[in-house]
Amino acid sequence: MKSKNCKNIAIFGAGGFIGSHLVKKLLSDSQSFNIICLDITDKKIKKLIPSKEINFIFCDIKVDSCLINDIIQNSDIVIDLVAYANPIIYLDKPIEVVELNLFNNLKLVDYCMKYQKYLIQFSTCEVYGKSGGNLSPFKEEETDLILGPICNHRWIYSCAKQLLERIIHARGMRGELEYTIIRPFNFIGPEMDYLVYSKNDGTPRVFPHFMSSLLYNHPIYVVDGGNNRRTFTYIEDAINAVIIILKNLDKTRNQIINIGSPENDISIKGLAYKMKEIYALITGTKSDIPIIDIPSDKFYGVGYEDCDLRIPDISKLKKLSWEPKYNLDDTLRKSIEYYLLEGEGVIKYQ
């Protein structure tokens, strides 16, 4: 039996990469939380979590206002993971990105205010934009947020997320909302995005794109030389950080929190070579797949621009006794092994 203090948590976007892993972790602590999962798909949840304990409701925040009202009214904590989060979409559908990532997400903010519910809002490390004159690591309350020109629509995602953060912050200053904003730094692991069997199957984010190349013998394309840098965080580390935040809302109330692995910094070109190396170690088969430089306008289209680096300051989480456990090699090895042994890539390696 669950305790009388068991919290009702509504997770919007529960069917996505982060959401499905979070649900799985929360189910292991079912004495503390009643979980309601909402999304437009349950595919990843069904794959990862074959459990009768899941209360899944199909919900599209763009249209299901009455459902959202009822769910939030009966929840204690609302976790919002709903977003378009893929650079190709920012260029192909910039208006849709703003509508979902800002205006539709504001509906959840408004209902949390109306019913005085605690909001955990997932944002993005992309709000930091270019490093400009900033020194890394990036600090939540100090680092400037520097974006590119309007004609480069890559920044529309960052801009929408940043404005959402600013509105939430302003509501908090007025005493109208209690919240924690999370800025994820490149989480990777099992069930991320999708694999690309052929060039017509889409353009996922960098890890699944490179993983697809290794599995299905495509060239690995690095955009504009692959000199931009990222810090990759294994999903297990990331979810453990979210759980710590959930259990310490009194210490993270009305704050912005970076979640990332500062030591796992690597260039995108370096990532390509390292993934080839780890793939060869796991399979015993050296890959002869070429790594090819490609201009961004040819790969993504006109209007692409990139963040040059993303290194988080994680001082806030360290004070809550969290630090990432997985270094870069372990993060990549565990992620690659999943696709070779358990995921869609099982056809490639036994």
C-alpha positions as CSV (number, residue, x, y, z in Angstrom):
1,M,0.0,0.0,0.0
2,K,1.2,3.5,-0.8
3,S,1.7,6.0,2.0
4,K,-0.7,8.8,2.8
5,N,2.0,11.2,1.7
6,C,2.3,9.7,-1.8
7,K,2.4,12.4,-4.4
8,N,0.4,12.5,-7.6
9,I,2.8,13.3,-10.5
10,A,1.5,14.1,-14.0
11,I,4.2,13.7,-16.6
12,F,3.5,15.4,-19.9
13,G,5.7,14.0,-22.7
14,A,6.1,10.7,-20.8
15,G,6.3,8.7,-24.0
16,G,9.5,10.4,-25.1
17,F,13.2,9.5,-24.5
18,I,13.6,11.3,-21.2
19,G,10.0,10.7,-20.1
20,S,10.0,6.9,-20.6
21,H,13.3,6.6,-18.6
22,L,11.9,8.8,-15.8
23,V,8.7,6.8,-15.6
24,K,10.7,3.6,-15.3
25,K,12.7,5.0,-12.5
26,L,9.7,6.4,-10.7
27,L,8.0,3.0,-10.8
28,S,10.8,1.5,-8.8
29,D,9.9,4.0,-6.0
30,S,6.1,3.5,-6.3
31,Q,5.6,4.0,-2.6
32,S,6.3,7.7,-3.0
33,F,4.5,8.6,-6.2
34,N,1.3,8.0,-8.1
35,I,2.3,8.4,-11.8
36,I,0.1,9.6,-14.6
37,C,1.7,9.4,-18.0
38,L,0.5,11.7,-20.9
39,D,1.7,11.8,-24.4
40,I,0.6,11.4,-28.1
41,T,2.4,8.0,-28.2
42,D,3.2,5.2,-25.7
43,K,5.6,3.3,-28.0
44,K,8.7,3.8,-25.8
45,I,6.9,3.2,-22.6
46,K,5.6,-0.1,-23.9
47,K,9.1,-1.1,-24.9
48,L,10.8,-0.1,-21.7
49,I,8.2,-0.7,-19.1
50,P,5.9,-3.7,-19.5
51,S,4.0,-2.8,-16.3
52,K,0.4,-2.7,-15.3
53,E,1.2,0.0,-12.9
54,I,1.4,2.6,-15.6
55,N,-1.6,4.9,-16.0
56,F,-1.1,6.1,-19.5
57,I,-3.5,8.7,-21.2
58,F,-3.2,9.7,-24.8
59,C,-3.0,13.5,-24.7
60,D,-2.1,16.2,-27.2
61,I,-1.5,19.5,-25.3
62,K,-2.3,21.4,-28.5
63,V,-6.0,20.4,-28.4
64,D,-6.9,18.5,-25.2
65,S,-7.4,21.5,-22.9
66,C,-10.3,19.9,-20.8
67,L,-8.2,16.8,-20.2
68,I,-5.2,18.9,-19.2
69,N,-7.3,20.9,-16.8
70,D,-8.6,17.8,-15.0
71,I,-5.2,16.1,-14.8
72,I,-3.4,19.1,-13.4
73,Q,-6.3,19.9,-10.9
74,N,-5.8,16.4,-9.5
75,S,-2.0,16.4,-9.4
76,D,0.5,17.6,-6.9
77,I,3.5,17.9,-9.3
78,V,3.5,18.5,-13.0
79,I,6.5,17.6,-15.1
80,D,6.5,19.1,-18.6
81,L,8.7,17.4,-21.2
82,V,6.7,18.3,-24.2
83,A,8.8,19.9,-27.0
84,Y,10.1,19.6,-30.5
85,A,13.8,19.0,-29.9
86,N,15.6,18.3,-33.2
87,P,17.6,20.9,-35.3
88,I,16.1,19.8,-38.6
89,I,12.6,20.7,-37.3
90,Y,13.7,24.2,-36.2
91,L,14.6,24.9,-39.9
92,D,11.7,23.0,-41.5
93,K,8.9,24.0,-39.1
94,P,9.9,27.1,-37.2
95,I,6.4,28.3,-36.5
96,E,5.3,24.9,-35.2
97,V,8.3,24.9,-32.9
98,V,7.3,28.2,-31.3
99,E,3.6,27.2,-31.1
100,L,4.4,24.0,-29.3
101,N,7.5,24.9,-27.3
102,L,6.2,28.2,-26.1
103,F,2.5,28.9,-26.5
104,N,1.2,25.3,-25.9
105,N,3.5,24.8,-23.0
106,L,2.2,28.0,-21.5
107,K,-1.2,26.3,-21.1
108,L,0.4,23.9,-18.6
109,V,2.0,26.9,-16.8
110,D,-1.4,28.6,-16.6
111,Y,-3.1,25.5,-15.2
112,C,-0.4,25.1,-12.6
113,M,-0.9,28.7,-11.5
114,K,-4.7,28.3,-11.4
115,Y,-4.6,25.2,-9.2
116,Q,-1.3,26.1,-7.3
117,K,0.6,23.0,-8.5
118,Y,4.3,22.6,-8.5
119,L,5.8,22.7,-12.0
120,I,9.0,21.0,-13.1
121,Q,9.7,22.5,-16.5
122,F,12.3,20.9,-18.8
123,S,14.1,23.6,-20.9
124,T,17.3,23.1,-22.8
125,C,21.0,23.9,-22.6
126,E,20.5,25.6,-26.0
127,V,19.3,28.7,-24.2
128,Y,22.9,29.5,-23.6
129,G,23.4,29.7,-27.3
130,K,26.9,30.7,-28.5
131,S,29.6,31.1,-25.9
132,G,30.5,34.6,-27.2
133,G,32.5,36.2,-24.4
134,N,31.2,33.8,-21.8
135,L,33.6,31.6,-19.9
136,S,32.5,28.0,-19.4
137,P,31.2,26.2,-17.5
138,F,27.8,27.8,-17.9
139,K,26.1,29.0,-14.7
140,E,22.4,29.2,-14.5
141,E,22.1,32.6,-12.9
142,E,25.2,34.3,-14.4
143,T,25.9,33.2,-17.9
144,D,24.6,35.4,-20.7
145,L,22.3,33.8,-23.3
146,I,23.6,34.7,-26.7
147,L,21.8,33.8,-29.9
148,G,22.4,34.3,-33.6
149,P,20.6,36.4,-36.1
150,I,16.9,36.1,-36.9
151,C,17.5,34.7,-40.4
152,N,19.2,31.6,-38.8
153,H,16.1,29.7,-37.7
154,R,18.2,27.2,-35.7
155,W,17.8,29.7,-32.8
156,I,14.0,29.7,-32.8
157,Y,14.0,26.7,-30.5
158,S,16.4,28.3,-28.1
159,C,14.5,31.5,-28.2
160,A,11.1,29.9,-27.5
161,K,12.5,27.9,-24.6
162,Q,14.2,31.0,-23.2
163,L,11.0,33.0,-23.3
164,L,9.2,30.2,-21.6
165,E,11.8,30.2,-18.8
166,R,11.5,34.0,-18.5
167,I,7.7,33.9,-18.1
168,I,7.9,31.1,-15.6
169,H,10.5,33.0,-13.6
170,A,8.4,36.2,-13.7
171,R,5.4,34.3,-12.4
172,G,7.5,32.9,-9.6
173,M,8.7,36.4,-8.7
174,R,5.0,37.5,-8.4
175,G,4.3,34.5,-6.1
176,E,2.0,33.0,-8.6
177,L,3.9,29.8,-9.3
178,E,6.3,27.4,-7.7
179,Y,8.6,25.7,-10.1
180,T,12.0,24.2,-10.9
181,I,13.4,24.6,-14.4
182,I,15.8,21.9,-15.7
183,R,18.4,22.5,-18.4
184,P,19.5,19.2,-19.8
185,F,22.9,18.9,-21.5
186,N,22.8,16.3,-24.3
187,F,21.3,13.2,-22.6
188,I,22.0,10.0,-24.6
189,G,21.2,6.3,-24.1
190,P,18.7,3.6,-25.0
191,E,15.6,4.5,-26.9
192,M,16.8,7.9,-28.0
193,D,15.1,9.3,-31.1
194,Y,15.1,6.7,-33.9
195,L,17.5,4.9,-36.2
196,V,17.9,5.8,-39.9
197,Y,17.8,2.8,-42.2
198,S,18.2,4.9,-45.3
199,K,18.8,8.5,-46.2
200,N,15.1,9.1,-46.6
201,D,14.2,8.0,-43.0
202,G,14.9,11.4,-41.4
203,T,17.5,13.2,-39.5
204,P,17.7,12.4,-35.7
205,R,20.1,14.0,-33.3
206,V,23.8,13.3,-33.5
207,F,24.2,10.1,-31.4
208,P,21.4,8.1,-33.1
209,H,22.5,9.5,-36.5
210,F,26.0,8.2,-36.0
211,M,24.7,5.0,-34.5
212,S,22.6,4.4,-37.6
213,S,25.7,4.9,-39.8
214,L,27.5,2.3,-37.8
215,L,24.7,-0.2,-37.9
216,Y,23.6,0.2,-41.5
217,N,26.9,1.2,-43.2
218,H,26.1,4.8,-44.0
219,P,28.8,7.5,-44.2
220,I,29.1,9.5,-41.0
221,Y,28.5,13.1,-41.8
222,V,30.0,15.8,-39.6
223,V,28.5,19.2,-40.2
224,D,30.9,22.2,-40.9
225,G,33.9,20.3,-39.8
226,G,32.4,18.9,-36.6
227,N,34.4,21.4,-34.5
228,N,31.5,22.3,-32.2
229,R,31.6,20.6,-28.8
230,R,29.1,18.9,-26.6
231,T,29.1,17.3,-23.1
232,F,27.2,14.0,-23.3
233,T,25.3,12.7,-20.3
234,Y,24.2,9.1,-19.9
235,I,20.5,8.9,-19.3
236,E,20.8,7.0,-16.1
237,D,22.9,9.8,-14.6
238,A,20.4,12.3,-15.8
239,I,17.3,10.6,-14.4
240,N,19.0,10.1,-11.0
241,A,19.5,13.9,-11.0
242,V,15.8,14.5,-11.8
243,I,14.8,12.1,-8.9
244,I,17.1,14.0,-6.5
245,I,15.4,17.3,-7.6
246,L,12.0,15.7,-7.1
247,K,12.9,14.7,-3.6
248,N,14.4,18.1,-2.7
249,L,11.8,20.6,-4.0
250,D,12.3,22.7,-0.9
251,K,15.9,23.2,-1.9
252,T,15.3,23.7,-5.7
253,R,12.2,25.8,-5.5
254,N,12.0,28.6,-8.1
255,Q,15.5,27.8,-9.4
256,I,17.1,26.8,-12.7
257,I,19.2,23.6,-12.5
258,N,21.7,22.4,-15.1
259,I,21.9,18.6,-15.5
260,G,25.0,17.5,-17.4
261,S,28.5,15.8,-17.3
262,P,31.1,18.5,-17.6
263,E,34.0,16.1,-18.0
264,N,32.3,14.4,-21.0
265,D,33.2,17.2,-23.4
266,I,34.1,16.3,-27.0
267,S,33.9,17.8,-30.5
268,I,31.3,16.3,-32.8
269,K,34.1,15.1,-35.1
270,G,35.8,13.5,-32.1
271,L,32.5,11.8,-31.2
272,A,32.4,10.2,-34.6
273,Y,35.9,8.7,-34.3
274,K,35.3,7.6,-30.7
275,M,32.0,5.9,-31.6
276,K,33.7,4.0,-34.4
277,E,36.5,3.0,-32.0
278,I,34.0,1.8,-29.3
279,Y,31.9,0.0,-31.9
280,A,34.9,-1.9,-33.1
281,L,35.9,-2.9,-29.5
282,I,32.4,-4.2,-28.8
283,T,31.9,-6.1,-32.0
284,G,35.5,-7.1,-32.8
285,T,34.8,-5.7,-36.3
286,K,36.7,-2.6,-37.5
287,S,34.4,-0.2,-39.3
288,D,35.5,1.2,-42.6
289,I,32.6,3.7,-42.7
290,P,34.0,7.1,-43.9
291,I,33.6,10.2,-41.8
292,I,32.7,13.0,-44.3
293,D,32.6,16.8,-43.7
294,I,29.4,18.3,-45.1
295,P,28.3,22.0,-45.2
296,S,25.4,22.7,-42.9
297,D,23.2,24.2,-45.6
298,K,23.5,20.9,-47.5
299,F,22.8,18.7,-44.5
300,Y,20.2,20.8,-42.7
301,G,19.2,23.5,-45.1
302,V,19.6,27.3,-45.1
303,G,19.3,28.9,-41.7
304,Y,21.4,26.5,-39.6
305,E,23.9,27.7,-37.1
306,D,25.3,26.0,-34.1
307,C,26.4,26.4,-30.5
308,D,30.2,26.2,-30.3
309,L,30.3,24.5,-26.9
310,R,28.1,23.5,-24.0
311,I,29.7,22.8,-20.6
312,P,27.5,23.0,-17.5
313,D,28.3,24.2,-14.1
314,I,26.7,21.5,-11.8
315,S,27.4,23.1,-8.4
316,K,23.7,23.1,-7.4
317,L,23.4,19.4,-7.9
318,K,26.7,18.7,-6.2
319,K,25.2,20.4,-3.1
320,L,22.4,17.8,-3.3
321,S,25.0,15.0,-3.4
322,W,24.7,14.3,-7.1
323,E,27.5,13.8,-9.6
324,P,27.5,11.9,-12.9
325,K,28.9,8.4,-12.5
326,Y,29.5,7.6,-16.2
327,N,32.5,9.0,-18.1
328,L,32.4,9.6,-21.8
329,D,33.7,6.2,-22.8
330,D,31.2,4.4,-20.5
331,T,28.4,6.6,-21.6
332,L,29.0,5.8,-25.3
333,R,29.8,2.1,-24.6
334,K,26.5,1.5,-22.7
335,S,24.5,3.5,-25.3
336,I,26.1,1.6,-28.3
337,E,25.7,-1.8,-26.6
338,Y,22.0,-1.2,-26.2
339,Y,21.5,-0.8,-30.0
340,L,23.7,-3.8,-30.7
341,L,22.3,-6.2,-28.1
342,E,18.8,-5.1,-27.2
343,G,17.5,-2.3,-29.5
344,E,16.7,-2.0,-33.2
345,G,20.3,-2.8,-34.1
346,V,20.1,-6.4,-32.7
347,I,20.3,-7.7,-36.3
348,K,23.8,-6.4,-36.5
349,Y,25.6,-8.1,-33.6
350,Q,24.9,-11.2,-31.5
